Amino acid sequence: MSEPFSVEAADLELIGSASLIVADRSSGVVSKIDSNDGSWSVAEITSVDGANWRDIAVGDFEGDGDVDLLIAGYGNNAVELVMSTCCPVSQV
């Protein structure tokens, strides 16, 4: 992560433990950071070249009880919905 811009905390796996979601505006990468028994792990959630991510919203956008992410960029009209934190669904 070279320019982290937006950070949200959410229990993505619904296990009672929050993950950090970090949007990097220069790389176009959104990552999930977890603490597991004292060590940290980082996993890429999505990556869009030139996305210039600026904001992350966390909620159940499809009404299935799972946590979803809505990520918005600046200057390129990028909006990405990541349903159930597993797979990019759409980019507008």
C-alpha positions as CSV (number, residue, x, y, z in Angstrom):
1,M,0.0,0.0,0.0
2,S,1.6,3.2,-1.1
3,E,-1.2,5.7,-0.6
4,P,-3.9,4.3,1.7
5,F,-6.8,6.8,1.6
6,S,-9.9,5.2,3.2
7,V,-10.1,2.7,6.0
8,E,-13.2,0.9,7.4
9,A,-13.5,-1.8,10.1
10,A,-16.1,-4.5,9.6
11,D,-16.7,-8.1,10.7
12,L,-16.6,-9.5,7.1
13,E,-16.8,-13.2,8.1
14,L,-19.5,-12.6,10.8
15,I,-17.2,-14.2,13.4
16,G,-17.2,-11.4,16.0
17,S,-13.8,-10.1,14.9
18,A,-13.4,-7.0,12.8
19,S,-11.1,-6.8,9.7
20,L,-9.7,-3.5,8.4
21,I,-10.6,-2.7,4.8
22,V,-8.0,-0.3,3.2
23,A,-8.5,1.5,-0.1
24,D,-5.2,2.6,-1.8
25,R,-5.8,5.5,-4.1
26,S,-2.6,5.2,-6.2
27,S,-2.5,1.4,-6.8
28,G,-6.3,0.8,-7.2
29,V,-6.0,-2.0,-4.7
30,V,-8.5,-2.6,-1.8
31,S,-7.1,-4.9,0.9
32,K,-8.3,-6.7,4.0
33,I,-6.1,-6.8,7.0
34,D,-6.7,-9.3,9.8
35,S,-5.0,-10.1,13.1
36,N,-4.6,-13.8,13.6
37,D,-3.2,-14.9,17.0
38,G,-0.9,-11.9,17.2
39,S,0.2,-11.9,13.5
40,W,-1.1,-9.8,10.7
41,S,-2.3,-11.0,7.3
42,V,-3.1,-8.9,4.3
43,A,-5.3,-10.1,1.4
44,E,-6.3,-8.3,-1.8
45,I,-10.0,-7.9,-2.2
46,T,-10.1,-6.2,-5.5
47,S,-7.8,-4.2,-7.9
48,V,-8.8,-1.8,-10.6
49,D,-6.0,0.1,-12.4
50,G,-6.5,3.9,-12.1
51,A,-9.5,3.5,-9.8
52,N,-8.2,6.2,-7.4
53,W,-10.3,4.7,-4.5
54,R,-11.6,7.4,-2.1
55,D,-14.4,5.8,-0.1
56,I,-15.7,2.5,1.3
57,A,-19.2,1.7,2.5
58,V,-19.9,-1.4,4.5
59,G,-23.4,-3.0,4.6
60,D,-25.7,-5.7,3.5
61,F,-26.6,-4.2,0.1
62,E,-28.2,-7.3,-1.3
63,G,-30.2,-8.3,1.7
64,D,-28.7,-11.8,2.2
65,G,-27.3,-11.2,5.7
66,D,-23.7,-11.1,4.5
67,V,-21.4,-8.1,4.7
68,D,-20.8,-6.4,1.3
69,L,-18.5,-3.5,0.3
70,L,-19.3,-0.6,-1.9
71,I,-16.1,1.2,-3.1
72,A,-16.0,4.5,-4.9
73,G,-13.2,6.2,-6.9
74,Y,-12.5,9.8,-7.8
75,G,-11.9,11.2,-11.2
76,N,-12.7,8.0,-13.2
77,N,-16.3,7.4,-12.1
78,A,-15.3,3.9,-10.7
79,V,-17.8,2.3,-8.4
80,E,-17.4,-1.4,-7.4
81,L,-19.8,-3.6,-5.4
82,V,-18.0,-6.5,-3.7
83,M,-20.7,-8.8,-2.5
84,S,-20.1,-11.0,0.5
85,T,-16.4,-9.8,0.4
86,C,-15.5,-12.6,-2.1
87,C,-15.8,-11.4,-5.6
88,P,-16.2,-8.2,-7.6
89,V,-19.6,-8.0,-9.1
90,S,-19.8,-4.9,-11.1
91,Q,-17.9,-1.8,-12.1
92,V,-19.8,1.2,-13.4
